[in-house]
Amino acid sequence: MKLSTQEIIKLPIAVAFDALSDFTQLERAARRRDAVVRRVGDVRTPGVGMAWKATFEVGGRRRDVELVVVEYTPGERLVVDFVSQGLYGTTRMDLVALSRDRTRVIVGLEMRASTLVARLLLQSLKLAKPRINSTYKDRIAQHLRIAQRQYRNLR
């Protein structure tokens, strides 16, 4: 299953990338949604190999997820792979400079199943895809608005 969205934000590309790859801020956002998140491994600075373990509830069931940064190109791309109880996939964020202070942000999520139970879960998610895609787009847009606001407050 694939989800994707793109938004244009009023930030220079370097600032947009820094704001959107602020892992401390992303961890806080997950915790506000009642997720338990902890970093694992030795990598502490943003880059390839940075990893987390997270636990959260979806549909009344607890989900454990392992995430790892597999590509980190400052100002251009961030790719994170994840694995969770028979589901695995990739989240990709690409940035394109449109002007000195405007950036197109393209975010995509692709999930695949490796077990029968996970395939059934994905199938049920596909049935609700329009609602899920709408929620996905709203959450990405909200995160981008927060990044824009924080940048304006720093200026």
Backbone as CSV, one residue per row, in Angstrom:
resi,resn,N_x,N_y,N_z,CA_x,CA_y,CA_z,C_x,C_y,C_z
1,MET,0.849,-1.172,0.000,0.000,0.000,0.000,0.891,1.231,0.000
2,LYS,0.524,2.196,-0.808,1.299,3.425,-0.903,0.430,4.619,-0.538
3,LEU,1.042,5.549,0.196,0.427,6.832,0.498,1.443,7.894,0.110
4,SER,0.953,9.016,-0.387,1.894,10.088,-0.703,1.177,11.425,-0.665
5,THR,1.964,12.454,-0.474,1.452,13.816,-0.488,2.603,14.752,-0.826
6,GLN,2.241,15.924,-1.278,3.252,16.952,-1.476,2.667,18.294,-1.101
7,GLU,3.526,19.121,-0.555,3.132,20.441,-0.093,4.227,21.421,-0.485
8,ILE,3.841,22.660,-0.660,4.819,23.731,-0.885,4.844,24.562,0.385
9,ILE,6.043,24.728,0.936,6.167,25.509,2.166,7.057,26.724,1.921
10,LYS,6.836,27.743,2.713,7.583,28.991,2.581,8.804,28.964,3.485
11,LEU,9.762,28.124,3.101,11.029,28.003,3.810,12.123,27.733,2.787
12,PRO,13.327,28.260,3.017,14.454,27.860,2.163,14.687,26.355,2.318
13,ILE,15.187,25.703,1.284,15.307,24.248,1.294,16.165,23.731,2.451
14,ALA,17.270,24.399,2.765,18.143,23.929,3.848,17.426,24.012,5.196
15,VAL,16.693,25.095,5.411,15.949,25.269,6.656,14.818,24.245,6.732
16,ALA,14.137,24.027,5.606,13.045,23.049,5.569,13.566,21.657,5.915
17,PHE,14.690,21.277,5.327,15.233,19.944,5.614,15.613,19.815,7.082
18,ASP,16.280,20.828,7.610,16.673,20.776,9.025,15.452,20.655,9.937
19,ALA,14.409,21.410,9.632,13.208,21.368,10.455,12.505,20.018,10.343
20,LEU,12.447,19.467,9.139,11.710,18.223,8.922,12.493,16.992,9.329
21,SER,13.792,17.143,9.494,14.592,16.006,9.965,15.067,16.238,11.403
22,ASP,14.335,17.066,12.120,14.609,17.291,13.538,14.022,16.113,14.307
23,PHE,14.839,15.091,14.523,14.350,13.844,15.105,13.867,14.011,16.540
24,THR,14.454,14.928,17.267,13.996,15.185,18.634,12.559,15.694,18.607
25,GLN,12.273,16.597,17.680,10.911,17.127,17.533,9.949,16.023,17.086
26,LEU,10.383,15.167,16.184,9.530,14.062,15.724,9.243,13.079,16.855
27,GLU,10.245,12.827,17.685,10.037,11.949,18.843,9.006,12.551,19.788
28,ARG,9.109,13.861,20.042,8.151,14.538,20.914,6.730,14.453,20.344
29,ALA,6.615,14.649,19.033,5.300,14.579,18.391,4.692,13.187,18.548
30,ALA,5.505,12.152,18.419,5.013,10.775,18.599,4.578,10.552,20.049
31,ARG,5.343,11.082,20.983,4.991,10.915,22.398,3.689,11.627,22.740
32,ARG,3.433,12.774,22.082,2.170,13.484,22.313,0.980,12.634,21.871
33,ARG,1.230,11.702,20.954,0.171,10.791,20.497,0.237,9.462,21.250
34,ASP,0.821,9.502,22.434,0.886,8.347,23.349,1.768,7.212,22.860
35,ALA,2.733,7.483,22.007,3.693,6.464,21.598,4.861,6.454,22.585
36,VAL,5.452,5.294,22.752,6.675,5.169,23.536,7.797,5.043,22.519
37,VAL,8.738,5.990,22.558,9.799,6.032,21.555,11.143,6.080,22.250
38,ARG,12.091,5.256,21.763,13.453,5.356,22.288,14.451,5.087,21.167
39,ARG,15.530,5.851,21.232,16.600,5.664,20.255,17.405,4.433,20.621
40,VAL,17.879,3.746,19.609,18.724,2.580,19.825,19.987,2.732,18.984
41,GLY,21.017,2.018,19.359,22.263,2.062,18.606,23.166,3.189,19.055
42,ASP,24.274,3.320,18.359,25.304,4.288,18.727,25.189,5.620,18.002
43,VAL,24.408,5.697,16.931,24.329,6.916,16.128,23.441,7.928,16.841
44,ARG,23.998,9.070,17.180,23.251,10.111,17.892,23.022,11.353,17.041
45,THR,23.888,11.580,16.057,23.699,12.727,15.184,22.876,12.289,13.979
46,PRO,22.071,13.181,13.431,21.238,12.801,12.286,22.070,12.229,11.146
47,GLY,21.653,11.072,10.666,22.350,10.443,9.552,21.985,8.979,9.413
48,VAL,22.595,8.352,8.431,22.352,6.937,8.152,22.723,6.104,9.375
49,GLY,21.858,5.160,9.718,22.099,4.284,10.849,21.374,4.684,12.117
50,MET,20.876,5.907,12.173,20.115,6.329,13.338,18.872,5.439,13.418
51,ALA,18.528,4.962,14.626,17.435,3.992,14.744,16.616,4.210,16.011
52,TRP,15.365,3.731,15.971,14.439,3.841,17.083,13.625,2.564,17.221
53,LYS,13.105,2.374,18.420,12.064,1.389,18.670,10.896,2.177,19.235
54,ALA,9.716,1.885,18.724,8.523,2.607,19.166,7.388,1.623,19.408
55,THR,6.519,1.997,20.326,5.320,1.224,20.624,4.147,2.193,20.684
56,PHE,3.052,1.825,20.024,1.855,2.659,20.038,0.640,1.784,19.774
57,GLU,-0.542,2.367,19.945,-1.774,1.621,19.717,-2.433,2.079,18.434
58,VAL,-2.904,1.093,17.661,-3.677,1.361,16.453,-4.862,0.410,16.479
59,GLY,-6.047,0.964,16.420,-7.237,0.125,16.412,-7.361,-0.771,17.631
60,GLY,-6.890,-0.281,18.780,-6.991,-1.044,20.011,-5.926,-2.121,20.185
61,ARG,-4.992,-2.205,19.237,-3.925,-3.211,19.329,-2.570,-2.523,19.440
62,ARG,-1.729,-3.085,20.250,-0.386,-2.549,20.444,0.498,-2.938,19.259
63,ARG,1.246,-1.984,18.753,2.175,-2.201,17.643,3.577,-1.833,18.082
64,ASP,4.522,-2.705,17.806,5.932,-2.434,18.045,6.584,-2.210,16.686
65,VAL,7.340,-1.126,16.573,7.959,-0.763,15.304,9.438,-0.489,15.516
66,GLU,10.249,-0.957,14.595,11.664,-0.611,14.554,11.884,0.227,13.307
67,LEU,12.567,1.362,13.480,12.820,2.280,12.379,14.313,2.536,12.269
68,VAL,14.804,2.696,11.037,16.211,3.018,10.832,16.352,3.932,9.613
69,VAL,17.186,4.954,9.761,17.475,5.867,8.655,18.419,5.154,7.688
70,VAL,17.991,5.005,6.435,18.809,4.303,5.435,19.398,5.239,4.386
71,GLU,18.842,6.440,4.293,19.416,7.436,3.394,19.201,8.810,4.010
72,TYR,20.256,9.609,4.018,20.198,10.937,4.623,21.078,11.856,3.792
73,THR,20.447,12.611,2.911,21.161,13.561,2.061,20.656,14.949,2.418
74,PRO,21.408,15.693,3.260,20.939,17.003,3.723,20.492,17.902,2.575
75,GLY,19.331,18.508,2.763,18.781,19.412,1.768,18.064,18.723,0.628
76,GLU,18.070,17.382,0.611,17.454,16.687,-0.519,16.516,15.559,-0.129
77,ARG,17.020,14.596,0.643,16.248,13.366,0.844,16.511,12.741,2.198
78,LEU,15.438,12.154,2.743,15.510,11.369,3.973,14.670,10.116,3.740
79,VAL,15.271,8.945,3.977,14.557,7.684,3.786,14.699,6.861,5.062
80,VAL,13.555,6.394,5.576,13.517,5.601,6.800,12.795,4.289,6.502
81,ASP,13.451,3.166,6.815,12.817,1.854,6.699,12.222,1.481,8.048
82,PHE,11.131,0.711,8.023,10.519,0.265,9.266,10.053,-1.180,9.149
83,VAL,9.967,-1.834,10.304,9.485,-3.208,10.403,8.558,-3.270,11.610
84,SER,7.393,-3.937,11.434,6.447,-4.061,12.533,5.577,-5.292,12.345
85,GLN,5.831,-6.318,13.101,4.964,-7.488,13.185,4.398,-7.935,11.831
86,GLY,5.266,-8.262,10.908,4.838,-8.746,9.612,4.645,-7.670,8.568
87,LEU,4.685,-6.419,8.971,4.631,-5.299,8.026,6.023,-4.702,7.921
88,TYR,6.373,-4.275,6.741,7.637,-3.567,6.574,7.453,-2.542,5.476
89,GLY,8.306,-1.556,5.455,8.150,-0.548,4.432,9.154,0.570,4.543
90,THR,8.851,1.628,3.802,9.759,2.756,3.675,8.970,4.055,3.690
91,THR,9.511,5.033,4.396,9.010,6.398,4.329,10.101,7.234,3.678
92,ARG,9.708,8.006,2.682,10.680,8.812,1.926,10.222,10.262,1.907
93,MET,11.172,11.166,2.141,10.895,12.590,2.060,11.898,13.209,1.099
94,ASP,11.392,13.819,0.035,12.240,14.502,-0.946,11.893,15.979,-0.940
95,LEU,12.918,16.820,-1.045,12.714,18.260,-1.083,13.251,18.815,-2.395
96,VAL,12.513,19.790,-2.955,12.903,20.441,-4.199,12.782,21.941,-3.991
97,ALA,13.862,22.671,-4.242,13.823,24.128,-4.110,13.046,24.712,-5.286
98,LEU,12.037,25.511,-4.990,11.258,26.172,-6.036,11.722,27.602,-6.229
99,SER,12.192,28.201,-5.152,12.774,29.540,-5.187,13.648,29.656,-3.951
100,ARG,14.155,30.847,-3.713,15.049,31.033,-2.568,14.371,30.721,-1.237
101,ASP,13.058,30.986,-1.162,12.375,30.780,0.114,11.116,29.913,0.001
102,ARG,11.038,29.094,-1.037,9.912,28.162,-1.188,10.446,26.788,-1.572
103,THR,9.878,25.771,-0.921,10.350,24.401,-1.113,9.155,23.464,-1.282
104,ARG,9.262,22.578,-2.258,8.263,21.523,-2.408,8.731,20.330,-1.582
105,VAL,7.855,19.821,-0.723,8.151,18.660,0.099,7.260,17.518,-0.381
106,ILE,7.880,16.426,-0.767,7.159,15.251,-1.244,7.417,14.133,-0.239
107,VAL,6.343,13.624,0.356,6.469,12.591,1.377,5.668,11.369,0.927
108,GLY,6.313,10.208,1.012,5.638,8.982,0.612,5.867,7.873,1.624
109,LEU,4.895,6.990,1.710,4.957,5.839,2.600,4.547,4.624,1.790
110,GLU,5.360,3.588,1.854,5.015,2.340,1.184,5.106,1.210,2.200
111,MET,4.027,0.428,2.304,3.994,-0.697,3.244,3.759,-1.995,2.474
112,ARG,4.410,-3.054,2.956,4.248,-4.385,2.390,4.078,-5.372,3.535
113,ALA,3.568,-6.530,3.227,3.318,-7.543,4.246,4.189,-8.766,4.008
114,SER,4.628,-9.383,5.097,5.429,-10.607,4.983,4.741,-11.811,5.615
115,THR,3.584,-11.592,6.229,2.842,-12.703,6.842,1.378,-12.611,6.412
116,LEU,0.670,-13.694,6.589,-0.747,-13.721,6.228,-1.545,-12.716,7.063
117,VAL,-1.279,-12.661,8.354,-1.989,-11.718,9.231,-1.732,-10.275,8.775
118,ALA,-0.497,-9.982,8.422,-0.152,-8.634,7.955,-0.827,-8.343,6.614
119,ARG,-0.925,-9.338,5.748,-1.610,-9.143,4.464,-3.080,-8.807,4.685
120,LEU,-3.694,-9.491,5.637,-5.095,-9.206,5.958,-5.246,-7.786,6.506
121,LEU,-4.313,-7.369,7.356,-4.333,-6.015,7.891,-4.185,-4.993,6.762
122,LEU,-3.240,-5.220,5.875,-3.043,-4.302,4.747,-4.287,-4.246,3.871
123,GLN,-4.916,-5.387,3.653,-6.124,-5.414,2.840,-7.219,-4.564,3.468
124,SER,-7.365,-4.657,4.783,-8.380,-3.835,5.453,-8.001,-2.355,5.400
125,LEU,-6.713,-2.056,5.466,-6.272,-0.663,5.345,-6.569,-0.125,3.948
126,LYS,-6.402,-0.959,2.939,-6.678,-0.528,1.561,-8.145,-0.166,1.378
127,LEU,-9.021,-0.869,2.083,-10.450,-0.549,1.996,-10.748,0.833,2.572
128,ALA,-9.947,1.245,3.544,-10.130,2.563,4.175,-9.130,3.587,3.633
129,LYS,-8.515,3.298,2.496,-7.431,4.138,1.983,-7.815,5.616,1.810
130,PRO,-8.989,5.945,1.286,-9.293,7.380,1.144,-9.237,8.125,2.488
131,ARG,-9.789,7.530,3.531,-9.767,8.171,4.862,-8.348,8.207,5.413
132,ILE,-7.622,7.110,5.260,-6.249,7.031,5.761,-5.361,8.035,5.031
133,ASN,-5.531,8.130,3.706,-4.724,9.071,2.920,-5.025,10.510,3.328
134,SER,-6.275,10.802,3.604,-6.651,12.141,4.050,-5.999,12.474,5.392
135,THR,-6.049,11.536,6.325,-5.416,11.732,7.629,-3.915,11.903,7.478
136,TYR,-3.308,11.089,6.618,-1.864,11.152,6.347,-1.493,12.539,5.825
137,LYS,-2.234,13.026,4.834,-1.964,14.347,4.262,-2.131,15.445,5.304
138,ASP,-3.170,15.331,6.133,-3.402,16.336,7.179,-2.265,16.375,8.189
139,ARG,-1.777,15.200,8.594,-0.683,15.145,9.578,0.611,15.722,9.001
140,ILE,0.897,15.405,7.745,2.102,15.954,7.106,1.972,17.472,7.010
141,ALA,0.824,17.961,6.554,0.610,19.405,6.430,0.737,20.095,7.783
142,GLN,0.202,19.469,8.827,0.300,20.035,10.179,1.768,20.132,10.609
143,HIS,2.537,19.081,10.360,3.957,19.089,10.720,4.696,20.189,9.952
144,LEU,4.353,20.389,8.691,4.995,21.433,7.889,4.617,22.824,8.391
145,ARG,3.379,23.004,8.796,2.965,24.305,9.352,3.738,24.618,10.630
146,ILE,3.931,23.604,11.466,4.703,23.801,12.692,6.136,24.208,12.356
147,ALA,6.729,23.555,11.362,8.102,23.886,10.950,8.179,25.324,10.454
148,GLN,7.203,25.748,9.659,7.182,27.128,9.159,7.062,28.130,10.299
149,ARG,6.173,27.834,11.248,5.961,28.726,12.389,7.232,28.855,13.228
150,GLN,7.895,27.724,13.485,9.128,27.751,14.276,10.203,28.578,13.577
151,TYR,10.291,28.445,12.255,11.281,29.228,11.495,10.975,30.713,11.603
152,ARG,9.702,31.094,11.456,9.332,32.512,11.557,9.635,33.065,12.937
153,ASN,9.430,32.249,13.969,9.701,32.700,15.343,11.193,32.876,15.605
154,LEU,12.040,32.174,14.854,13.488,32.304,15.039,14.052,33.526,14.328
155,ARG,13.346,34.039,13.363,13.842,35.167,12.574,13.732,36.472,13.274
